[in-house]
Amino acid sequence: MLWLASDSIFVWSKAPWKLPSLPLIWIPQNGIHNRLEFLRNSTASWKSLRDSHSSHRAYYWFLFFADDVFLIPAGSRSILGSVNGKEPEVKDTELYAALLRLPKPWRVREVKLDLASERVDVWLEHDPHAKWNCPECAKTAPVYDHAEEAHWRHLDTCDCLTYVHARLPRVNCPTHGVRQVKPGWASSGLAITDLFECRVIDTLKECDVTGTKRLTRTSWDEAWHIMEKAVDRGLARKERRVPAQLSIDEKAFAKRHRYETLVCDCARGTVEYVTDNRQQGSLEQYYRQFTPEELTGIEAVAMDMWDPYIAATKAYVPGAESKIVFDKFHVVRIVTDAVDKVRRNEHKMLTSEGDDRLKGTKHLWLYNEENVPEWRKEEFDAIRGTHLKTGRAWAIKEALRGLWGFSYPKRAEAFFRRWYFWATHSRLNPVIAAAKTLSCHLPNILTYFKHRISNATAEGLNSKIQMVKEMACGFRNREHYKTAIYFHCGGLDLYPRAQATA
Ligand SMILES: [Zn+2]
């Protein structure tokens, strides 16, 4: 027997284990079957259920909820909210009307189960006296005729593909002419219900398109199209606003040095804008969306020391000189690159003298001190103790990282001056060059102490984007790449609007 509560379906059965024949709801297969097998074999839990309710009739509820099956002793059925002790039996049509959360005046006419092809088809019909509104102006209009039968994929019923069928009425609006009424269960115009679309979106958030395709039994194109639709919807709904703290970053796309420019909102940790290349014009595209008044709302912009970004920001953001913050990570990387150059030169020189001490140590010198892996620490300490030029360069780089620990900009500046003296007197040409570059850009390195922002947020996003890229095998298609970034990192409202209930 079937019994329906607000959000659950209960199936009435007799113990010990006698599975009801339930052509409609219970299909023993896959996960559900395994769960039942598990319950059947787990004598301990079975017993405890039975024993603790031995005074009751030996009846149990099977509770099917999402993909789980629970056993509930019949003795506790008062918690299920049965009215007057009667258990109303539910017809399959009523069951589906409730499951589909059908808006009035729709109801279920027929439900058909085809077990062989694991498919449930549900036909809807509407109250013949129902009043319909024109989808354009929302005014009541007389029915003109009915469109051909259409179908929408819905959430599976116990692993059976489930389709909803209906003939939508067409109204004759005095103003807009003949228009088809919108189905209350499918708002996006796709041949899927809103509930199924939400499920696919949720699945896409958790895994790549190929995984989604497999889990939701859609095609790659269908799953991808749902992602695109969701992003379009999210972008259209996106509130127009300029974040107070921005972070600009470039992300290599595919191979061959193609880049995307990413504009991120530091506070929200979202990608606000993705645009091709990393030229001045790329970033200007973002700024150009806003009025000069809106752009004054930008308080700080974290970025790499990349001239096109600096120029674009200076051209559009009022007071940019004191708002640009060169990101800590990128600043240190300039010196780290210098360390690597020192190592390469020194390794070449040592090798020519038959000394291969630096062989295989490239990555060791790129680590920050605290990140050297445990198993290489001994090796690293030993090589640092041999007074190599590379070791000196590395020490200079490590010292620079102390800059961001200061509280006051004046102290930080004094620290930088001391560091600069050390670096420029190191007789290590790459290090000297790096120090000079930093010195030229010092004012906007020190703006950090006013705004305290970095690309850290964007870098966190970058790792998410990296994951997005790996998910889709490199996205040879640039637009696909952007869509996936907005989907996963855009902080957008992606879901179809909840169905209107009459
Ligand atoms: Zn109208």
Residues whose N, C-alpha, C, O or C-beta is under 5 A from the ligand:
A	BS01	ZN	C134 E136 C137 C173 T175 H176
